[in-house]
Amino acid sequence: MDILNSYKQGQISLEEAIKNLDLANTTNDKKTEGVIYTPKYIADHIVSGLGYNPEKTIIEPSVGHGVFVFSLIEYVEKTFELKGSNLKEWFESKVFCFDVNARNIADFKNLLTIYFEKKNILDVSYDNLQVSDTLFFNFEHDFDFAFGNPPYIRTKNLEESYLEKLRSNYKSCETGNVDIYYAFMELMSKISDISSFIVPNSYIYNKSAKALRKELKPTIESIIDFKSKLIFDNARTYTSIYKTNKLADTSKVKYKEDLTEKERSVNKESLEDNHWFFSELDSNKEGKSSIVDLYSCYGSIATLKDKIYLIESPREEKIGEQEYYIQRYNDVDYKIEKELCVDFYKITKMNKSFKIIYPYKDDKILPEEELRLKFPFAYEYFLAMRPELDQRDKGKVDKYESWYAYGRKQGLNKKKEKCFLFLPLMATQEYVCHKISKEEEFMISSGFVLGFKTEKEADKIKKILESGEFFDYIKMKGKPWAGKNPYYSFSKTHLKDFYV
């Protein structure tokens, strides 16, 4: 209540009051709350770009403490000169606000009361403010506009029952490692003629957002992708502002990468559901081939418990004719038969030496009896680790080939070539890929491996990948990350679309 009194007495601004209330009411666990304070200049930008007029209805589906609504009120006052009873009547009849958090709504009402009292507007009705989960509210009518900043919560941080409810009701959330903001985007684009929100930019890039992109594509009108520029204080979230419009010709998307940048138009026909690219690079592929079509591409393995399978800087021990690696785990030394291990490369740490326990033969899991008889020390080690292994995938390991198998089958492909390029998953201006010749089996993480029949071919592609051409391509199409020098992650899909 001190925050509200400070605002009422003029000791802090409205913007400061909203920000302080957001901080005071948000738990330390942002992953489950999903709430991030929106800077007022962002709210102002979204409001001014809506094309709103006070005859139209508008919904804020996750209002919090109302930074977007206050921006809207200021916009309507200034642009349409609504004052006094006219402003009050407009607010009560045209603006609809929802939030799942009752305390947020209570504080927002108090802020509004003080705000209106400062304008000599009294006895405002707040029947248009609702404590409810917008995603599962039974709306009796659609809205002309929708705006705001929805919560961001990944699937792993949602209650399982709630996630199932999302998957059952929203196409954008049916499968994959989705985020709750997908559902907000889908719903608001359906129940409003025009919607504009600030959200993570992952909906542009992520595989899990394919269904969402398909839902949005018919009405998406504009996108600002801030790339690696961080908009929120104290939150490393990479963001985008988008706008949908059912009423306009949206055969093209207006795109830019900052508020002040000049926008350009991109034909929607060029936007594939797998990934939205807005590249200005030459798209002429005539006479060229995809790098993945020309050469074998191998991906990372996923044990889901690397600390059990990986042996870093391995020590060797020999007993008679049998050779072992020593795996130290929780201050206990375990002997692992060397024959059951292969080289492992963490592509981001090529200067370090690793082995990985590999309970496979020809990419097939070893039968448990064979593992027990041929590799008794490794088998005893796995038995000791079983309680931890059984915790993978939240304990849902019954579909694994075996309890000691890797968590996923990806990356287990047997390699046919003898010369390889190791491609780090993250690209910077000084991108370097490593060339290694070897005949023995190996596994990787944190990147990709291209296989070549000859060193000459490998050298040719290495030169291209370390050129500015490849970095420019990834810079336009990869996912940006902030750092001293910005860097970009890419996927096999991006490699498939890189032609040489």
N, C-alpha and C positions, 0 to 999 in steps of 0.2 A: 504493500500500500504506500510505502515511502516514495516509490517511483511515480505513482499517480499523483500524489500530493506535490511532489517536486515539479511535475508538469503543470498541474493546476495553478501553482504559485509562480510559474514562469521561470523557475530555476533551471529547467532543462527544456530542450525543444521537443516537439512531437516525435521527430525522428529518433532522438536520443531515448525517449521514453519507450518507443516500440522496440528498439534494439536492446535496451536493458531488460525489458519484460521477456523478450525472446531468450536472452541469456539466463535469466532467473528461473524460467519455467521449463527449460530444457534439461533433461537428465544428462549425466556424463556419457551415457551410451547413445551417441548419435546414430549408431548403426541400426538400432531398433526404433528410435524416435523418427529418424529420417528428416529432421527439421533443420534448416539452415536459414539464417537471417539474410534477407534480400536487400542489398543497398538501394536507397531511395531513387538514385538516378536510373537504376535498371527498371524499377517500377514505373517511373515517369516515362521512360522510353517506350515501354510496352503499351502504356495507356495512350500516349500520343499517337502511336502507330495503329491503334485499333480502328479508327474512323468512327468512333462512338458518338451518338447523340442522345440526349436525355429522354427521348421518346421510347427508347429501346430498353429491353431487360438485359441484365448482365449477372452472371454468377461467378463468385470466387469460391472454389470448391474446397480449399484448405486455407482458410483466411488467416489463421494464426492471430497476430495482433494488428492486422489490417493495413500493412504498408501499401498494398496495392489499392485498397479501397480509399484510403486517404489521398493517394495520388489521383484517383478518379474524381473524388469530390473537388479537389483543387482544380482539376482540369475542367470540370463542368462549371464551376464558379467563374473561372477566368474566361473560358471560351464562349459560354452561353449566357453568362451574367445572371445565373440563377442565385437568388438570395432569399433569406428569410423563409417564409412559409412555402415558397415554390421549391426551394432547395430541400426542405424537410419532406414535402409531399413526394418529390422525385425519389429521394433516398428510401422512403418507406415503401414505395410501390414498385420500384424498378431494380433495386439492388438486392441480391440474395447471397447470403454468406453461410458457409458450412465449415464446421471443424469437428473432428472426432473428440477433441479435448475440451471438456466443459470449462476448465479454468481459463483456457485461451479465450473462449467466447465471453466469459464473465469479465475478464480484463479488457477485452475489446469493447464491450458495452460501456464500461467505465471511461475508457479513453474517448469514445464517441460522445458520451454525455458531456465531458469536460470540453471537448472540441466544439460541440454545438453551443454550449453555454457561453463560450468566449465570443460567439457570433450572435448571442441573444436569441438562440433557437432553443425552446424548452419543450418538455413533454414529448420527446421523440419516441415513437413506438419501435421496438426491436423485434417484432414478430418475424421479421425477415432474416433474423439470425438463428441458425439452427445447430444444435449439438447433435451431430449424426455422422455416420460413415457415408460420405458422398457416393462411394463406389457401389453401395448396396441400398441406396435410398430410392424409393419408388416415386420418381418425378411424374407429376400430373401433366406437365407441359414442357416444351423445349424453351430455349433461351436464344436471344439474338446474339449475345456475346458471352465469352468466357475468358478469364484471365487469371494469372497468378503464378505461384511457384509450388508445385505439389511436393509431397515428401518423397525422399529417395531411400528405398529399403530393398536390399537384395534378397533373393529367395532364402538364402541360408540364415537370414536374420528375421524371417517371418515365422510365426507359429504354423505348424504343419496343417492344421485344420483351416487356417485362414488362407494359406497358399492353395489348398485344394479348392476352396471357394473361388479364389481368383481364377484358377485354371478352368473352372467350370463355367465361368460367366464372361470371360474376356478372351477373345481370339489371340490377342497379343501376348497372353500369359499362359497359353495352353501347354507349351513345352519349353524346356531349356532353363538356363540360369537367368531368369528375368528379374525385373525390378518393378516395384509397385507403381512407379511413375508411368510405366507403360500403360497401365490400366486407366490412369487419369487422362493421359493423352488420347487414348481410344475413346473413352466416354465423352470427354468434352468436345471432341471433333464430331461426335454423333448428335449430341443434344443441343448444340449451338450452331448458329450460322457462321460465326467468326470466332475463332479462339486464338489466343496467343499466350505462351508460357515460356518461362526460363526453366530448362531442365538439363541434366547431364547430356553431353554430346554423344554418348555411347549409342543412342538410338540410331545414329547415322552409320556407325561402324560395326556394332556387335552382331554376331551371327544370331544371337538369341532374339534380336529385334527384327528379324526378317518379316514375321507376321505383322508386326506393328507398322513397318514401312509400307507393307502392302495395304494396310488399312488407311494410312495417311495419304498415300500418293495421289488419289483423285482430288483431294482438296488442299494439299499443301501449297501455300502461296509464296512464302519467303522463309529463309533460314539465315541466321547469323551464327556461324560456328567460330567460337572464340579460340579454338585450337588449344595451344598450351598456355594461353593467357588466363590467369586465375582471377575470377570475379569476386568470389566470396572471401571474407576475412576468416582466417583460421580454419579453412576447409579446402583440402586439395581435390576439389571437384572441377572437372573440365566441362564447360557449359556451352549451351546453345540457346538462342531465342528463336522460336519458330512461330509461324502464323498460318492457320488454315482458313479457307474462305469458300463456302458453298455457293456464294452468290456471284463470284467473278469468274472470268475465263482463266483457268489455272493450268493451261497447257504447258506453261513454263514456270520455273521456280526462280525467284530472285535470291541471289546468294552473295554473301560477303563474309569477311572474317573479323570485322570490328565495327563498332557503332558508326565511326566516322568514315569508314572506307566506302568507296563508290561500289554499288552493287552491280552485278552482271546477271543476265538471264541465262538459264540452262534449260534446255528442252527436257521435259519429263520422260520422253521416249528413251533418253540416254541413261536414265536412272534404273538400274537393275535392283530387284528386290534383295539380292544377296548383299549389296553394299551400295550406298549412294556415293558416287564419285562426282566431284565438281571441278575436276582437273582442267586446266587450260593447256595441258601438254598435247602435243600432236597425237591424235588418235589413229593416224594412218598405220595399219599393221600389214599392208600389202607387201609381200615378199619376205615377211618375217615369221618367226615361229615362237610360240610360248616357251619360255625357258624350261617349264615343267614338262612340256611335251617332248623336248629334245633330250632331257636328262632325267634320270631317276631322282626323286625328291623324297627324303626320309625325314620323318618328324620326331619329336621328343617322346620319350617314354613317360608314363605316369604311374609310379608305384603307389602313390598316396601315402607313403611312409618312407621317404628317402633315407631318413636317418637309420633305419633298420637295414636297408639294402646296400647303401653306399659305404665303401671303405675308403676313407681319405688318407693319402700318404701311406699306403699299405706297407706293413712290416711282414716279412716272410719268416717262416719257420719250417724246418725239414725234420721229419721223424722217419728214419729208415729211407725208403724210396718215396714216401708220400710228402708232398709239399703243401703248405697251408699259408693262407693270409691270416693275420691276427686282426679281428674286429673287436675294438674296445667299445663297450656299450654300458652306460651307467656304472663306470669304474670296474667293470668285469671284462676280462679278456676271453674271447671265444675263438677257437680255431675253425676256419672255413676252408674246405678243400679248394685248391687253386683251380682245379679242373671245372669247378662250378662257377667260376668268376670270369668276366670279360672286362675289357677296358671300358671306361665310362668317361665321357667328355661333357663337362659343364661349359658350354660354349662361351659363357660370359667370364669364365675363369680358366682359360686354356693353359695358364702357367701352373695350375695345380694338378696333382696326380690323383686319380680315382680308379677304383675297381667297383664293379657292381655284382652282387650275388645274382646269378641268372639261372633260376630253376626251370630252364626250358631246353628243348632240343628240337632243332628245325622249326623254331617258333611255336612249338607245342609244349604245354606244361608237362613236366615230368610226373609220372604217376607217383603217388605218395610212397608206395612200397619200394619202388626203384630209388627214390630219393633217400629213403631210410637205409637201404642196403648199400648203395654205392657211395653215399655222402653222409655217413653217420654223424659227423661233427656238425655239418651244416644243418642237418635235420634236428639235432638237439638244440641248436641255436634257434631255429624257427619255432620249436616247441616252447622255448623260454620266452620268445617274442609274441606268441600267439595272442595273449590278452590284448596287446596293442594292435596287432594286425586285425583282430576282430572288431576293433572300434572304427575302422575305416568306413566311409559312407554312412556315418551315424549308426553303425552296427548292422546295416543292411548288406551283408556280405554273402548271403545265401546263393546269389547268382554268380559268384566268382567261380572260375574253373576249379580252383582249389583254394583253401584258406591261406596258402603261402604264395599264391599267384600275385602278380602286380594288380593294382587297382583297376587299370584299364589295359586293353590289348593294343592300344595305339603305339606306334613306333617299334613294333616287334619284327617288322619286315626284314627278311634276310637280305643282306646286301650282296649284289652280284659283281660290282665293280672293284677296282683296286686303287683308284685315285679319287679323292674326295675334297670338296670344299665345304668348310664349316661356316655357316652363316649365322651370326648373332641375331637374336630376335629384335633387338633395338638398333635402329640406324641413326647415326649422327653424321655430321659433315665429313668427319674423318673415319668413314666406315671401312673396316678391315675384315676380310674373311681369310681363314687359315686353310692352307692346302696340306693334306696329309695323305701319304701312300701307305696302305696296309692291306693285308689279306685276312687277318683275324677279325672275328666278329667284334662289334662294339655297339654301345648304346649312347644316346645323347640326351641333353635337356637344354632348355633356354635357346632354342633356335632350330635350324634346319640343316640338312646335309644334302648336297648335290653329288651324285656319283657319275664318274667319267671313265671312258674306256682308255683314254690316253692323257698324259700330263699336258700335252699341247692344247687339248680342248679345255682342260681345267684352267690353264694359264690365260687362255683367251677370255673365258667367262669371268675369271677373277679380276681381270683388268676392267671389264665392263661394270661389274658389281661395285668396284672401288672407285668408280668414276662419279662425276657430278650428276650424270644422267640418271643413275639408279637412285641416288639420294633425292634428287628433285622429284622423281616419281613417288618415292615413299613419303616424302614431305607433303605431297598433294593428297595421297590416298591412305596413308597410314594413320594410326591413332596417336595424337600428340601427347607428350608428357613434359612437365615443367622440370627445369634443372638449370644449372649454370649455363650450359649450352643445351637448347631444346633438342629432344630426341623423339623418335617415332617408332612405335611397334608396328609390325606387319604380320600378315598371316599367309598361309599357303595360297589362299585365294588371290592375294596380291601378286605372289610369284607367278601364278598361272596367267595373270593378265600382263606380265612384263615380257615384252617381245624383243628378241635379239636376231 
